[in-house]
Amino acid sequence: MNSKLIPYEDLKKVNAPYFGALVQRSKSVIEGGWYVLGKAVENFEKEFSTLHGGYHCLGVASGLDALILGLVAFDFPKGSKVLVPSNTYIASILSIIRADLTPVLVEPDPKTYNLTVEGLRKQYDKDCVAILPVHLYGRLNPMPEIVEFAKENNLKVIEDCAQSHFAEINGVKSGMFGDIGAFSFYPTKNLGALGDAGAIICKDSEVYNKLKALRNYGSEKKYHNKYVGWNSRLDEIQAGFLSEKLQDYQKVIDHKRNLATIYFEELKGIETLTLPAPAGADHVWHIFNILLKDRDRIKEKLAEKGILTEIHYPVAPNLQEGYRSILAGNYPISEKIHAETLSLPISTCHSEDDIRSVSNALIEILN
Ligand SMILES: *Cc1c(COP(=O)(O)O)cnc(C)c1O
């Protein structure tokens, strides 16, 4: 039936429309003779800042670094607790550990995969210093409520925006609710570089100045180290690529929202599916996932029909080999999500017809 292979993602196709422009950007960096933290980085930071209400922006080496630096900026006492969802990509939790803090896992709402204030309240105690909400799959957490809870309890909020570029609630974009917004531009993200890259946004000028030093060996003045810092610098070529692709960010979101709408139309009425809320400004569909009791078998059947899917993520953080002893405890909601979630193709490399083919194949298998 479906003779055409539908990949989960095809980055070559995603980046093909920018080919000429990216070559041009590379050339101007090579000829410019300045390769790390230069004009291209400054330009990208300005552009990203403008799109985020003029908040300060700093390019860094990766999304993980953006999270670590965002946490380190506040000098929390060593070992302090940070509330983080139990169902997330490992980087969110790893950043807390690498900042010498203690992750406290909070079970999500099983329908939205997001944090709730109720869940936060359950795990909160006086040793908590921050909340690290993850806008998983591109859907925003209920940030106004979470920020209110944080204020009541004197907690900082570091948003993991690796999957949520430009998602918004009432015009306020992801990363602008909390004290820090941490972004990843890993090639598969909605705004993807052609290598590793990340960014931090923040409103506070003091925090910004400190982070600016921290990313570059803790130095404000060359060879003078005010802080014990990091090397987490963004390079000029990636920054140039990001500026180029940034011009199209709305097109990417619109394309994905349209594909999500088609999934909702095609898949409605299938009871075995648990779908998040319909497309809206609070979701940018980095990932379109469904929950299936028989997930592994259905994934295989889809593959037999030439439809490739992914699992985000197959193992819950508390069950990961390297983390079991650190994250001891039972997290049944997260474990169920990890056991049942399946990510369907939703990329700018896919057409509306691709999405209909995926939907039809899925319905056929489920019947
Ligand atoms: C990708 C991702 C990160 C880490 O970003 P890198 O650029 O790979 O370091 C962090 N959190 C989430 C939720 C992610 O999806």
The ligand as an ORCA input file, in Angstrom:
! r2SCAN-3c Opt
* xyz 0 1
  C      17.691     18.492     23.600
  C      17.295     18.726     24.989
  C      18.190     19.224     25.952
  C      19.666     19.337     25.746
  O      20.096     20.063     24.666
  P      21.543     19.759     24.035
  O      21.711     20.910     23.091
  O      21.485     18.434     23.383
  O      22.534     19.805     25.143
  C      17.703     19.536     27.211
  N      16.419     19.332     27.525
  C      15.532     18.830     26.643
  C      14.112     18.655     27.070
  C      15.937     18.499     25.351
  O      15.061     17.983     24.491
*
